[in-house]
Amino acid sequence: MKTAGEIFRKHLAMTTPFPIGIEIESAQGSWLYGPNGERYLDFISGISVSNLGHGHPHIKAAIHEQTEKHLHTMVYGEYVQSSPNGLAQKLSAILPESLNCCYFVNSGAESIEGALKLAKRVTGRTELVAFRGSYHGSTHGALSVSGNETKKQAFRPLLPDVRFLRFNEPADLPQISKSTAAVVVETIQGDAGVRIPDVSYMQALSQRCKEVGALLILDEIQTGIGRTGSWFAFEQFGIVPDILCTAKALGGGLPLGAFIADQDLMAHFTEKPMLGHITTFGGNPLACAAALASLEVIEKEQILEGVEQKGVLIENLIQNPRIKEIRRRGLFFAIDFETAEEVQIIVQSLIKRGVLSFWFLSCPNSFRIAPPLNISEEDIRWACNQIQEAIAELKV
Ligand SMILES: Cc1ncc(COP(=O)(O)O)c(C=O)c1O
């Protein structure tokens, strides 16, 4: 008989030759549990997904309740269903006035695909402006506007007419022109290693888009739903996008994405051609019910109010002379070491110690943590202690 690990390696597509490969049987709060009594503190939230940890009773109750009512009934956009309705209404209440119309999809990359298509349709233009160091997803369109050349090379030709600018470099902004359909940008670059732009830069970028009639698409797939201490990071930059992309933590642990814009913009998908963007599972009732419940928890438990304090606590507890730099906004961290090798050793050592963390594809010398926003102070202290011990063990 094959072991679980053998089945995983043989019958599930592998994305790397060296997957983390730990076995997970259950999860509760900030902890994941293996089949033989192993326990791991989730200090990465499944890469910024489990912002409320695991098994929150309110989210579970909402999922059970929706399961009793109905699951999928029809492709996106045809039937009136209380679950996507409730979520769209809640998101509109949280967001600025102009972000009032949600198109629900199943993932981050899909939300980018929809946003790019919408921008082309609204402006009648084709050029897309994107940024070096960016990551927007692995589908053809999203990959086309992502910066990591190594990941793109094997899949060319990708979308034509994409222009790459340097992130946080005002001198490049004049390249956004009247030919530009959209500028797509992460409010804080994630995969590049938590790169936080200047407020003045983001405002100038937004202004330039307005001047030339290009739509500003903000990718908040990783930074949204409280990760940086506000519902969305753009609130901290005094700008509002024309189209907002969200996913990851949005679904409360179920697969869900959305691109959100003003109804006037979104109306362009309704005609010429009709059905300008379609999806079977987008707005899945179960995912939307979990998402609404998770937004309710964030509000009711005042989760956003605690994010910065926890971020500061972690930052203080992990200080170490081997660390070159810590970049952080809220509970979104990149911790720079001299080499990628050090990061790999720390990540592996932490797994053995029962703490889950990760690295960045486009910034391998950065160590990545993004704990659940409702993690306890006790768990934070324990994890940071393990991190200190893992760093102390470094011999390289
Ligand atoms: C900023 C950003 N955009 C887009 C994506 C793609 O999301 P998904 O993996 O759900 O397609 C990710 C995923 O890591 C991301 O971090």
The ligand as an SDF file (V2000), in Angstrom:
LIG
                    3D

 16 16  0  0  0  0  0  0  0  0999 V2000
   -0.3110   39.9710   -5.0960 C   0  0  0  0  0  0  0  0  0  0  0  0
   -0.8650   38.7110   -5.6960 C   0  0  0  0  0  0  0  0  0  0  0  0
   -1.6050   38.7870   -6.8090 N   0  0  0  0  0  0  0  0  0  0  0  0
   -2.1200   37.6930   -7.3660 C   0  0  0  0  0  0  0  0  0  0  0  0
   -1.9130   36.4320   -6.8490 C   0  0  0  0  0  0  0  0  0  0  0  0
   -2.5070   35.2260   -7.5150 C   0  0  0  0  0  0  0  0  0  0  0  0
   -3.5250   34.6880   -6.7300 O   0  0  0  0  0  0  0  0  0  0  0  0
   -3.9960   33.1800   -6.9540 P   0  0  0  0  0  0  0  0  0  0  0  0
   -2.8630   32.2990   -6.5410 O   0  0  0  0  0  0  0  0  0  0  0  0
   -5.2130   33.0440   -6.0860 O   0  0  0  0  0  0  0  0  0  0  0  0
   -4.3190   33.0390   -8.3900 O   0  0  0  0  0  0  0  0  0  0  0  0
   -1.1370   36.3120   -5.6960 C   0  0  0  0  0  0  0  0  0  0  0  0
   -0.8590   34.9810   -5.1340 C   0  0  0  0  0  0  0  0  0  0  0  0
    0.0710   34.7790   -4.3940 O   0  0  0  0  0  0  0  0  0  0  0  0
   -0.5950   37.4810   -5.1040 C   0  0  0  0  0  0  0  0  0  0  0  0
    0.1480   37.4080   -3.9960 O   0  0  0  0  0  0  0  0  0  0  0  0
  1  2  1  0
  2  3  1  0
  2 15  2  0
  3  4  2  0
  4  5  1  0
  5  6  1  0
  5 12  2  0
  6  7  1  0
  7  8  1  0
  8  9  2  0
  8 10  1  0
  8 11  1  0
 12 13  1  0
 12 15  1  0
 13 14  2  0
 15 16  1  0
M  END
$$$$
